[in-house]
Amino acid sequence: MALAQLEAQARFVGVAAGNAGLELDDHQSRWVSLVRRRMESGAEELGAVAKVFDVPKLLRATKPEAYTPQHFAIGPYHYQRPELKDMERYKLAAAKRAEKLFAGDRKFDDLVQKFVGVKERMRAPYHRFLELNEQTLAWMMAIDTCFLLDFLESYHVEEATDMVSSATNWINVMVRDAMMLENQIPLFLFAGALQLRHASEEVVADAMHSVLDRFIREVCPIKTTALAIAGDVAKYAHLLELLYHFLVPASEVFAEDTAAELPPLFPEELLSMDALEQQVPDYDKVKQACMQVSSLNIAPVRFIKKNLISKPLSLASSLPGKIMSKVPLLAALAPMLGKLMASTDVEARLKGVNLGSIVNSPLVQEIMIPSVEQLAGCGVRFVPAPEGMAGIAFDAATATLTLPVVRLDGNTEVILRNLVAYETAAVRGPLVLARYTELMNGIIDSAKDVKILRESGIIFNGMKSDKEAADMWNGMCRAVRPSKVPLMDGVIREVNTHRNRKASVKAKRLLKRPSARSMIANNGSAAYYSCRSCRPQPEEGSSLTSLLWSVGVVCAD
């Protein structure tokens, strides 16, 4: 249907209602008014691919302050928040400095009118409908563009004198706010501001590339051998998208294996209790298991395999903590925690848990990887990958795990979280960065893990301690939808295979000892076989018996 026809229909709704003597209620009137204003938008805006989104609720819930601007509102999503109004004077001061750099007798109003002329293009990247008139939007974007451009040009430059660009704490505050998904503005607006300074388009392009390239390489948490941003920066929608594609370049190495069976999607609206029940075998028992493991600083799967059945079950604690960070989808269990925590008969409730089905469930399968400390105990070496994300690999022959070099500081978590949020909302292919954060989340449990990676040259820790760095990774969220990344999935499989091979050898050696045989016999087990399929799961017996059967660890003949 043509745009003119749709506009006519929107106008017809109000007119027809009035002619018929019908009065629309407030809700209906607002709806008609909203539709009418939207239909006045151009086809370019209505049909454009969105690039600035609201952060998915499942991600925001894990750490709201990491996604919400704390000091500076940039763009239309947060400009009305009263707690950010105090910082407006710094933005206006930057706008005045920008005006002084304009060539000839050009004024700030010239920039505003320039933006009015591209109003549809300004609105196009935003997923929300912007209920702002063209003048308000143009003035907002002109002020924010000059402010952000002023900051980028002054970033870590000794000559900077204003507070936001010269004080270290304010620089970090600004970096965090500028890299939030909901705080983005279109990059082409920077070119518009620079055009009022320079007559040549080539000079404008060079100036824009130089400023953005220096900033992106500085704030990028994962280091790479790429010397500069390749290509035209103007083709990217905003700063966060530019950083994402610098960090995760288009490469066949990250191509998703379309022939393989993909894991199911988890749309936000389906993340209900019923959906979880369908996804997790032994669902009721998983809920009770979660109570037992939440207070321990290790990955949930390793804890369940190691401790859930073989140790006393008197460690009940609150669910929020490591389990939530490792498996965010379990957040849906929160409403029933009070009732579950009141139960004292936990051990009886856990009787008969099929550990194999829990370990193989979709919610935990993706984080089944040993910690750095455990891998080091199995002879694995850790080596930095200078090429960045594409360098992630595991060499089974030399037991060498290659990982990108990452710099941790006060900005790292916010930047990584918002990159994952952008990837989740905007990227149609494999979620490479989300998978990387899951990998790091899985192998880092404690300060000892961070220390090993730091000493291996993989982590440069600018945080207060290794424990703080470990807590950051353990709190890092996963994407809201699963995705297969063959490169990283293959590494995880190879690492697990190496570790399982080593663990099996150790188990066989241990179980050859007379003391171990005696303990097994005393716990009700007569014999073990070379694999689980050779013998049904023991109905009775000790926790040790059940544990060895469920994880597939076997005794020698």
LUMLO-969376 format. One line per 8 residues: their letters; for each residue x, y, z of C-alpha. Coordinates in Angstrom, 2 decimals. Example, Ala and Ser with C-alpha at 12.3 -4.5 7.8 and 13.67 -1.06 7.14 Angstrom:
BEGIN
as) 12.30:-4.50:7.80; 13.67:-1.06:7.14 $
END
This chain:
BEGIN
malaqlea) 0.00:0.00:0.00; 1.34:3.40:-0.91; 2.44:5.73:1.87; -0.10:8.36:0.80; -2.91:5.81:1.15; -1.80:4.88:4.68; -1.64:8.54:5.68; -5.11:9.07:4.29 $
qarfvgva) -6.44:6.10:6.27; -4.94:7.43:9.49; -6.63:10.79:8.98; -9.88:9.06:8.04; -10.10:7.30:11.42; -10.42:10.55:13.34; -12.67:12.29:10.80; -15.03:9.31:10.44 $
agnaglel) -15.38:8.99:14.19; -16.24:12.65:14.53; -18.80:12.56:11.70; -20.47:9.54:13.27; -20.85:11.37:16.56; -18.43:8.99:18.31; -15.96:10.30:20.83; -12.70:8.44:21.08 $
ddhqsrwv) -11.47:7.87:24.61; -8.07:9.19:25.69; -6.28:5.96:24.89; -7.78:5.75:21.41; -7.13:9.42:20.75; -3.49:9.03:21.71; -3.21:5.98:19.48; -4.70:7.82:16.48 $
slvrrrme) -2.44:10.81:17.13; 0.61:8.59:17.38; -0.24:6.72:14.18; -0.86:9.99:12.38; 2.53:11.40:13.42; 4.27:8.19:12.43; 2.61:8.17:9.06; 3.95:11.64:8.47 $
sgaeelga) 7.42:10.15:8.60; 9.13:9.38:5.35; 9.48:5.91:3.89; 13.23:6.02:4.59; 12.64:6.29:8.32; 9.81:3.76:8.52; 11.62:1.09:6.53; 15.17:1.57:7.84 $
vakvfdvp) 17.03:-1.15:9.73; 17.20:-0.16:13.40; 20.64:0.16:14.98; 19.88:1.69:18.40; 17.76:-0.54:20.63; 16.48:-0.80:24.15; 18.67:-3.24:26.05; 16.84:-6.60:26.37 $
kllratkp) 15.20:-6.87:29.79; 16.90:-10.16:30.57; 20.30:-8.52:30.18; 19.39:-5.28:31.94; 18.11:-7.16:34.98; 21.58:-8.59:35.67; 23.13:-5.13:36.22; 20.91:-2.15:35.31 $
eaytpqhf) 23.57:0.51:35.94; 25.80:-1.00:33.24; 23.23:-0.11:30.58; 21.80:3.16:31.93; 23.74:6.44:31.49; 24.93:7.66:34.87; 25.92:11.27:34.06; 25.43:12.23:30.41 $
aigpyhyq) 22.41:11.66:28.19; 23.47:11.46:24.55; 20.68:11.19:22.03; 16.91:10.95:22.54; 16.43:7.91:24.81; 17.49:9.44:28.15; 17.35:13.19:27.60; 14.34:13.67:29.91 $
rpelkdme) 15.85:12.02:32.98; 16.02:14.79:35.62; 19.11:13.39:37.35; 21.14:14.01:34.18; 20.11:17.64:33.75; 22.98:18.98:35.88; 25.48:17.94:33.20; 23.76:19.88:30.42 $
ryklaaak) 25.97:22.92:31.05; 29.07:20.94:30.04; 27.35:19.99:26.81; 26.44:23.59:26.08; 30.01:24.69:26.82; 31.28:22.12:24.29; 28.76:23.41:21.73; 30.11:26.94:22.17 $
raeklfag) 33.68:25.70:21.68; 32.59:23.88:18.52; 30.97:27.02:17.14; 34.28:28.89:17.41; 35.85:26.28:15.10; 33.30:26.78:12.32; 34.72:28.40:9.19; 33.72:31.90:8.11 $
drkfddlv) 30.72:33.41:9.82; 28.88:30.12:10.35; 26.93:29.83:13.58; 25.59:27.00:15.66; 22.15:27.55:14.19; 23.59:26.62:10.80; 24.36:23.18:12.18; 20.86:22.89:13.63 $
qkfvgvke) 19.27:23.71:10.30; 21.61:21.28:8.57; 20.29:18.55:10.85; 16.68:19.60:10.26; 17.31:18.87:6.61; 18.21:15.24:7.40; 15.55:14.65:10.06; 14.34:11.39:8.54 $
rmrapyhr) 17.87:10.03:8.35; 18.45:11.06:11.98; 15.39:9.18:13.17; 15.99:6.09:11.05; 18.52:4.20:13.26; 16.33:4.29:16.37; 14.15:1.33:17.17; 11.77:3.52:19.21 $
flelneqt) 9.52:6.05:17.58; 10.91:9.45:18.61; 8.05:11.67:19.73; 10.03:14.88:19.18; 9.36:17.59:16.65; 12.04:18.31:14.08; 13.40:21.43:15.81; 13.72:19.76:19.22 $
lawmmaid) 15.41:16.72:17.72; 17.76:18.83:15.60; 18.84:21.04:18.52; 19.36:17.99:20.76; 21.42:16.17:18.15; 23.48:19.27:17.32; 24.39:19.85:20.98; 25.14:16.18:21.65 $
tcflldfl) 27.16:15.82:18.44; 29.37:18.80:19.30; 29.77:17.60:22.89; 30.74:14.07:21.93; 32.99:15.19:19.07; 34.73:17.64:21.43; 35.34:14.80:23.89; 36.65:12.41:21.21 $
esyhveea) 39.06:15.03:19.86; 40.32:15.82:23.37; 40.46:12.20:24.56; 43.82:11.68:26.28; 45.25:14.81:24.71; 47.52:16.79:27.04; 46.24:20.14:25.78; 42.68:19.40:26.95 $
tdmvssat) 41.58:21.85:29.63; 37.87:21.27:30.20; 36.89:19.09:33.14; 35.24:16.27:31.19; 38.27:15.76:28.91; 41.10:16.39:31.36; 40.14:14.74:34.69; 40.73:10.98:34.67 $
nwinvmvr) 37.62:10.08:36.62; 35.42:12.19:34.31; 37.08:10.70:31.24; 36.16:7.21:32.42; 32.62:8.29:33.28; 32.24:9.74:29.80; 33.67:6.65:28.10; 31.20:4.40:29.88 $
dammlenq) 28.21:6.59:29.09; 29.32:7.11:25.47; 29.57:3.35:24.84; 26.12:2.41:26.12; 23.72:1.02:23.55; 20.87:3.34:24.49; 23.14:6.40:24.41; 24.18:6.29:20.74 $
iplflfag) 23.82:8.94:18.03; 24.41:8.48:14.27; 28.04:8.84:13.17; 27.11:10.77:10.03; 26.25:13.70:12.31; 29.96:14.04:13.14; 30.66:14.52:9.45; 27.95:17.19:9.34 $
alqlrhas) 29.63:19.14:12.15; 33.07:18.78:10.57; 31.74:20.06:7.24; 31.19:23.45:8.87; 34.91:23.56:9.65; 36.40:22.23:6.42; 35.55:22.96:2.81; 36.86:19.67:1.43 $
eevvadam) 34.95:16.40:1.86; 38.25:14.54:1.76; 39.56:16.55:4.71; 36.32:15.89:6.60; 36.60:12.14:5.98; 40.26:12.06:7.07; 39.55:14.06:10.24; 36.63:11.84:11.17 $
hsvldrfi) 38.58:8.64:10.54; 41.54:9.87:12.58; 39.46:10.86:15.60; 37.35:7.70:15.68; 40.24:5.36:14.97; 42.29:6.66:17.88; 39.39:6.48:20.31; 38.19:3.01:19.27 $
revcpikt) 41.67:1.49:19.54; 42.09:3.09:22.99; 38.81:1.87:24.50; 38.74:-1.56:22.84; 39.12:-4.05:25.73; 40.39:-6.88:23.52; 43.70:-6.12:21.87; 44.38:-6.99:18.25 $
talaiagd) 47.18:-6.59:15.72; 44.89:-4.43:13.56; 46.71:-1.11:13.28; 43.70:0.95:12.29; 40.03:0.76:11.45; 39.69:-0.48:7.89; 37.33:1.12:5.42; 34.96:4.03:5.65 $
vakyahll) 33.85:4.71:9.23; 30.78:6.57:7.96; 29.16:3.27:6.93; 28.68:2.35:10.59; 25.63:3.60:12.44; 27.24:4.66:15.72; 30.28:4.34:17.99; 29.26:1.04:19.57 $
ellyhflv) 28.67:-0.57:16.17; 32.05:0.70:14.99; 33.77:-0.81:18.01; 31.92:-4.10:17.54; 33.04:-4.52:13.94; 36.59:-3.51:14.84; 36.55:-6.21:17.51; 34.66:-8.86:15.52 $
pasevfae) 35.67:-8.35:11.87; 33.67:-10.03:9.16; 35.44:-13.32:8.64; 34.60:-16.82:7.49; 36.29:-18.13:10.62; 33.21:-17.04:12.58; 30.67:-18.33:10.05; 27.80:-20.22:11.59 $
dtaaelpp) 27.50:-23.87:10.63; 24.09:-23.87:8.98; 24.24:-27.62:8.41; 24.38:-28.25:12.13; 21.25:-28.31:14.23; 20.86:-24.93:15.87; 19.79:-24.61:19.50; 16.28:-23.28:20.04 $
lfpeells) 15.68:-19.56:20.33; 14.52:-18.19:23.65; 12.35:-15.15:22.85; 11.98:-12.89:25.84; 8.25:-13.42:26.02; 8.71:-17.19:26.22; 11.13:-17.15:29.12; 8.46:-18.26:31.53 $
mdaleqqv) 8.31:-21.04:34.07; 6.57:-23.31:31.55; 9.32:-22.73:28.99; 11.98:-23.60:31.54; 10.15:-26.78:32.50; 10.22:-27.87:28.87; 13.92:-27.12:28.46; 15.34:-28.67:31.63 $
pdydkvkq) 14.96:-32.35:32.42; 14.29:-33.08:36.10; 13.16:-29.47:36.41; 11.91:-29.64:40.00; 15.15:-31.21:41.14; 17.23:-28.63:39.29; 15.44:-25.94:41.27; 16.43:-27.56:44.52 $
acmqvssl) 19.96:-28.19:43.30; 20.35:-24.50:42.58; 19.78:-23.69:46.23; 22.74:-25.76:47.24; 25.32:-24.33:44.87; 24.56:-20.63:44.77; 26.95:-19.53:47.51; 30.04:-21.17:46.07 $
niapvrfi) 32.46:-19.34:43.79; 32.62:-21.98:41.07; 30.73:-22.83:37.92; 27.43:-24.61:38.61; 27.99:-27.61:36.41; 31.36:-28.43:37.93; 29.91:-28.04:41.39; 26.93:-30.28:40.68 $
kknliskp) 29.18:-32.99:39.22; 31.67:-32.71:42.06; 29.58:-32.02:45.15; 25.84:-32.32:44.67; 25.59:-36.02:45.43; 28.95:-36.90:46.99; 28.90:-34.35:49.85; 26.44:-33.46:52.62 $
lslasslp) 23.61:-31.29:51.35; 23.55:-28.74:54.16; 24.94:-25.74:52.28; 21.68:-24.01:51.35; 22.03:-20.35:50.49; 20.35:-17.74:48.31; 20.08:-18.29:44.58; 21.26:-14.85:43.33 $
gkimskvp) 25.00:-15.07:42.83; 27.13:-17.34:40.73; 24.27:-19.50:39.44; 22.45:-16.42:38.15; 25.59:-15.13:36.47; 26.46:-18.48:34.91; 22.92:-19.36:33.81; 20.84:-16.15:33.61 $
llaalapm) 17.80:-18.03:32.30; 17.43:-19.46:35.80; 16.45:-15.96:36.92; 12.89:-17.02:36.25; 13.14:-19.28:39.30; 13.48:-16.31:41.66; 9.78:-15.99:42.62; 9.69:-19.44:44.18 $
lgklmast) 12.94:-19.19:46.13; 11.29:-18.26:49.40; 9.25:-21.43:49.49; 12.13:-23.62:48.40; 14.49:-22.13:50.94; 12.03:-22.96:53.73; 12.46:-26.66:53.02; 14.84:-28.57:55.26 $
dvearlkg) 14.39:-31.95:53.62; 16.66:-31.05:50.72; 18.55:-34.33:50.60; 15.36:-36.34:50.32; 14.09:-34.04:47.58; 17.24:-34.58:45.54; 17.04:-38.35:45.68; 16.94:-39.78:42.18 $
vnlgsivn) 18.27:-36.76:40.33; 19.41:-37.83:36.88; 22.66:-35.88:36.81; 23.35:-36.78:33.20; 20.14:-35.14:32.00; 20.87:-31.99:33.99; 24.40:-31.69:32.67; 23.20:-32.18:29.10 $
splvqeim) 20.34:-29.67:29.30; 20.55:-26.65:26.94; 20.80:-24.20:29.83; 24.09:-25.56:31.16; 25.69:-27.28:28.19; 27.30:-24.09:26.93; 29.35:-23.48:30.08; 30.70:-27.00:30.58 $
ipsveqla) 34.39:-26.23:30.57; 36.97:-26.59:33.35; 38.40:-23.58:35.13; 41.83:-22.16:34.30; 43.26:-23.64:37.48; 41.86:-27.08:36.67; 43.15:-26.91:33.12; 46.57:-25.87:34.34 $
gcgvrfvp) 46.49:-28.91:36.61; 45.89:-31.02:33.50; 48.98:-29.61:31.82; 47.28:-26.96:29.67; 49.34:-23.87:28.80; 47.81:-20.48:28.08; 49.18:-18.34:25.27; 48.02:-14.87:24.08 $
apegmagi) 46.51:-14.54:20.60; 47.80:-11.31:19.02; 45.19:-11.45:16.23; 42.34:-11.07:18.71; 39.07:-13.02:18.57; 40.03:-14.95:15.45; 43.03:-16.38:17.31; 41.06:-18.45:19.82 $
afdaatat) 42.31:-22.03:19.45; 43.34:-25.18:21.30; 46.30:-27.28:20.18; 45.72:-30.76:21.55; 49.23:-31.92:20.64; 50.89:-29.33:22.87; 47.90:-28.79:25.22; 47.97:-25.05:24.46 $
ltlpvvrl) 44.91:-22.82:24.75; 45.26:-19.55:22.83; 43.10:-16.64:23.96; 42.85:-12.95:23.02; 44.67:-10.39:25.13; 42.15:-8.46:27.22; 42.69:-5.32:29.27; 40.54:-4.99:32.37 $
dgntevil) 39.80:-1.62:33.93; 36.85:0.33:35.28; 35.34:0.65:31.80; 35.72:-2.92:30.55; 32.57:-4.44:31.99; 30.24:-1.70:30.75; 31.77:-1.80:27.27; 31.60:-5.61:26.98 $
rnlvayet) 28.06:-5.79:28.32; 26.79:-3.19:25.86; 28.64:-4.83:22.98; 26.90:-8.11:23.84; 23.56:-6.27:24.08; 24.13:-4.70:20.65; 25.15:-8.04:19.18; 22.08:-9.74:20.64 $
aavrgplv) 19.72:-7.13:19.22; 21.32:-6.24:15.89; 23.50:-9.11:14.63; 21.73:-11.80:12.66; 24.63:-14.21:12.47; 26.51:-16.07:15.21; 26.89:-14.23:18.52; 30.68:-14.26:18.56 $
larytelm) 31.23:-11.81:21.38; 28.53:-13.33:23.58; 30.13:-16.74:23.09; 33.53:-15.31:24.04; 32.16:-13.85:27.27; 30.54:-17.21:28.02; 33.88:-18.92:27.45; 35.68:-16.53:29.80 $
ngiidsak) 32.83:-16.80:32.29; 33.23:-20.57:32.21; 36.99:-20.80:32.70; 37.30:-18.02:35.30; 35.90:-18.79:38.73; 38.39:-17.35:41.19; 41.27:-14.95:41.66; 43.65:-17.87:41.05 $
dvkilres) 42.28:-18.27:37.52; 42.81:-14.57:36.80; 46.32:-14.75:38.22; 47.27:-17.62:35.91; 45.95:-15.77:32.85; 47.63:-12.56:33.98; 50.98:-14.30:34.36; 50.45:-15.86:30.92 $
giifngmk) 50.06:-12.42:29.31; 46.38:-12.89:28.44; 44.90:-10.55:31.02; 46.25:-7.09:31.83; 44.51:-6.35:35.08; 43.99:-2.68:35.83; 41.36:-3.40:38.46; 41.97:-3.35:42.21 $
sdkeaadm) 42.64:-7.08:42.53; 42.45:-10.41:40.77; 39.35:-11.19:42.84; 37.58:-8.10:41.50; 38.46:-9.18:37.97; 37.12:-12.69:38.63; 33.91:-11.25:40.04; 33.52:-9.16:36.89 $
wngmcrav) 33.74:-12.19:34.62; 31.50:-14.28:36.89; 28.87:-11.55:36.76; 29.07:-11.20:32.99; 25.77:-12.05:31.37; 25.07:-14.32:28.44; 23.08:-13.50:25.35; 19.33:-14.02:25.48 $
rpskvplm) 19.44:-16.42:22.54; 21.82:-19.34:21.96; 24.08:-19.36:18.93; 26.67:-21.71:17.55; 30.10:-20.31:16.80; 32.04:-23.22:15.29; 35.45:-21.78:16.14; 34.73:-21.45:19.85 $
dgvirevn) 32.48:-24.49:20.12; 35.28:-26.59:18.67; 37.75:-25.16:21.18; 35.40:-25.96:24.08; 34.95:-29.53:22.86; 38.67:-30.07:22.42; 39.46:-28.63:25.85; 36.85:-30.85:27.49 $
thrnrkas) 38.14:-33.89:25.62; 41.68:-33.19:26.81; 40.58:-32.66:30.39; 38.31:-35.74:30.42; 41.13:-37.87:29.06; 43.42:-36.69:31.83; 40.71:-37.06:34.48; 39.88:-40.59:33.33 $
vkakrllk) 43.51:-41.63:33.62; 43.74:-40.17:37.12; 40.49:-41.86:38.16; 41.67:-45.24:36.94; 44.94:-44.86:38.82; 43.12:-43.80:41.96; 40.62:-46.63:41.82; 43.41:-49.19:41.49 $
rpsarsmi) 44.45:-48.37:45.04; 43.22:-50.85:47.67; 41.82:-48.06:49.82; 39.63:-46.82:46.99; 38.39:-50.34:46.16; 37.53:-50.87:49.79; 35.61:-47.61:49.98; 33.61:-48.51:46.88 $
anngsaay) 32.81:-51.95:48.24; 31.72:-50.50:51.56; 29.37:-48.14:49.76; 27.40:-50.93:48.15; 29.00:-51.30:44.74; 30.07:-54.72:43.56; 31.68:-53.87:40.24; 32.22:-51.16:37.68 $
yscrscrp) 32.39:-51.46:33.94; 34.21:-49.66:31.20; 31.31:-47.31:30.38; 27.90:-46.30:31.70; 26.09:-48.18:28.95; 27.45:-51.47:30.26; 25.49:-51.20:33.48; 22.22:-49.54:34.48 $
qpeegssl) 22.29:-46.68:36.93; 22.58:-48.04:40.48; 19.28:-47.81:42.32; 20.84:-47.86:45.75; 24.28:-47.21:47.09; 26.45:-44.40:48.24; 26.73:-40.94:46.85; 30.17:-41.88:45.50 $
tsllwsvg) 28.59:-44.71:43.48; 26.02:-42.40:41.95; 28.59:-39.73:41.19; 30.97:-42.08:39.40; 28.15:-43.52:37.32; 26.65:-40.19:36.37; 29.83:-38.57:35.11; 31.08:-41.67:33.35 $
vvcad) 34.21:-42.14:35.48; 35.05:-45.84:35.58; 37.17:-48.30:37.48; 39.79:-50.55:36.00; 39.03:-54.25:35.70 $
END
